[in-house]
Amino acid sequence: MSNHRAYLSVYSKLLFKAVILVCVVWALLASHCAISGTVGYPSVSSADLDTLQQQGAYLVRAGNCMGCHTAKGGKPFAGGRRITTSFGVFVTPNITPHETTGIGNWSETDFWLALHEGKSRDGRLLYPSFPYTEYTKVTRRDANTIFAYLQSLPAVDQINPPHEIPFPYNFRPLLYIWRALYFKAGEYVPDPSQSVEWNQGAYLVQGLGHCNACHTQRNILGANAEDALAGGQIMGMNWYAPSLLSHIEAGSSDWSVNEIVELLSTGITGRAVASGPMATVIRQSLQYLSKEDLQAIAVYLQSISDDKKNYASVTVPSVSMEANDNLMSGKQLYQTYCQECHGSSGEGEPGIYPRLAGNRSVTMTSPLNTIRSILDGGYPAVTEENPRPYGMPPFQQILHDKEIAFLVSFIRNAWGNSANRVTEYDVERSRSIGIE
């Protein structure tokens, strides 16, 4: 037994040394690779400063930089927000122009390398919790403009705590391997077969808007596991970002461009209501985009969605007697807690309370968003065009997990809806918290 343990110990040490050697080789190779777009690019710092900073403020809104780089109750852009993932807790950095605790000593090129290459000023590789995998598509000119705005902000002297990442994920050289497998730097390249408007929409969705960071399933290493924008659970959060490609989730091929623009700018239309993290994105970012940019995004999203006729009707296994009893219990709960607002037939109130009958968000394969809405309440985005939206109170202090499972199962199978039933376990495992 002791020889066996000794063998395992030696084997483990050799394996660890081999991993380190591989990482060192990758580091040496990376250090000799030319960095695209960083040499000979004309600086825009000579442009009119006020105009430049206004443009930068707009782009920062488009990228929702404040959303992550501001802690709850904290100073804007001073960082300190904790993002919990399966790899540990990441703490966002201070990006105000403070010379020691922020990015006051950074240059345009330093900032460009962070966005385009995922590298800090001192050459350290950044963790992909910072979505440089999407920001790499941002043009150098836009990156410089964003940097000019950030440098105009009040400098905040705030030292944020370090990440809380366990071994082996805290061993940064492993990022060289991850990047070799999953990351390719490169600005967005316009598609000459598409219109200028379509390309602008694609640039915003794929790059600065980093929609793929949420709307794509991740593998066990945190990289994209499926096609871009095909939907997936948001890393570190118990919310599901629906597919923007599939008509049975959030595809928009049968929506008009104006309907898509209305949802992105107000958070609510006669056909859908944005809630959860998407409502936050609309409140903090999308409502401030120009009509032209929102229309470009809508044109692009509409073009990548499949068509309703590509899907056969969804069939759900027959309901057992026990399940039927559970659905009846769910119906009673609905009549008690939900019917007053959402209607006896799930018809809702247009522009006020969302329709549940025929609602794709309710019948998606993943019931996560419906569960979270009942647990936490539903709060549409507060926007200029919808400054006082109607909200739904949380029920997690009123209903038990089993009752929530009955209620969600009923909603997913009433008024012509058809979807799999929800279990008490589904509700229980949806309670963990991601972003703090």
C-alpha positions, 0 to 999 in steps of 0.5 A, a space after each residue: 500500500 505504501 509503495 502504491 501511495 508513493 507511486 501516486 505521489 511521484 506520478 502527481 508531481 510529474 503530472 503537475 510539472 508537465 502541466 507547468 512545462 506546457 504552460 511555460 511553453 505557451 507563455 513563451 510562444 505567446 510572448 513572441 506572437 505579434 499582437 494584431 492592430 497594436 502597431 502603427 494605429 493612429 490615435 484618436 486623442 487629437 479629436 475634439 475631447 468633448 465629442 470624443 468623450 460623449 461618443 465614449 459615454 454612449 459606447 460604454 452604455 452600449 457595453 453596459 460596463 457600469 453593470 459589472 464594474 459598480 458594486 451595489 451601493 458603490 461608486 460608479 466604475 470603481 469595481 468591487 462587484 462579486 460574480 459567483 461562478 462554478 470556478 469561484 468568485 470573481 471581483 470586478 476591478 476599478 476602471 476609474 482613472 485613479 493612478 494606483 487603484 484604477 487605470 489612470 496609468 494605462 495607455 490607449 494600447 493597454 486598454 486595447 490589449 485588455 479588450 482585444 487580447 484579454 491581457 492586463 497592463 502588466 501582461 497577465 492574462 485576464 480571466 474570461 469572466 471579463 468577456 474579452 472573448 466578445 470584446 475582441 470584436 470591438 474596433 480599435 477606434 471604438 476602444 480608444 473612444 471608450 478609454 477617453 471617456 473612462 479617463 474623464 471620470 472622477 478618480 476613485 481611490 478604491 482597492 478591491 479584494 482579490 478573486 476567490 478562486 480555488 486551485 487549480 483555477 487560480 493557476 493563471 498559466 492554465 489560461 494559455 491552454 484555455 485560450 489556445 482551445 477557445 479564444 481567437 482574437 480579431 475585430 469584427 469583419 463586415 459581411 459584404 453580402 449584407 447591408 450596412 445596417 445589418 453589419 452594424 447590428 451584428 457588430 453590436 450584438 457580437 462585440 460590444 453588446 456581448 450578447 453571446 456571454 449570456 445567450 450561449 451554453 457553456 461547457 465544463 471549462 466555461 467556454 461556449 459549448 453550443 452555437 453562438 446565441 443558441 441559449 443557455 443558463 447564465 453562468 453564475 446565475 439561475 436564469 436561462 438566457 433563451 435562444 435568439 435563433 430558435 422560434 420556440 424560445 426567443 427567435 424573432 423571425 415572425 416579429 416586425 423590426 418595430 416590435 423588436 425595437 420596442 421590446 429592447 427600448 421599453 422592456 415590454 410589448 404586447 407579445 413579451 415582457 423582459 424580466 430578470 437579467 434582461 430587464 436589467 440590461 434594458 434598464 442600464 444599457 439598451 434603452 439609451 441606444 439610438 433608434 438607428 442602432 436599435 433598428 440595426 440590432 433588430 434587423 440582425 436578430 430577425 435575420 438569424 432566427 429560424 422560421 416557425 414552420 421549421 418546428 413540429 408541434 411539441 408533444 408532451 407525455 400523457 399526464 398520469 393520475 398523480 400528475 393530474 392531481 398536481 395540476 389541479 392543485 396548481 390551478 387552485 394556487 393560480 386562482 388564489 395568487 395569480 388570476 387577479 392580474 394574469 386573468 382566468 385564461 392566462 390572457 394578461 393585460 396588454 402592456 401591464 401584465 404579461 400574457 401566460 397563454 401561448 407565452 414562449 417564456 413559460 413553455 420553454 424546455 427550461 422552466 427556470 425563468 418562470 420559477 425565478 419569477 415566482 420566487 423573486 417576483 417579476 420586475 420589468 425594466 424601468 425605462 424612459 418610455 415605461 417609467 413605472 412598470 407594474 411588477 409582481 411580488 415575490 412568493 418564496 416566503 408564501 409558497 413552499 417548493 412543492 406548491 411552486 412546482 404545482 403552480 409552474 406545472 399548471 401554467 405550463 400546461 393550461 390554456 393550450 400551453 404544453 410543456 413538461 411538468 416541474 418537480 420540487 427538486 427543480 425549484 429547490 436547485 433554482 434558489 442559489 445566487 450568482 451575482 452579488 
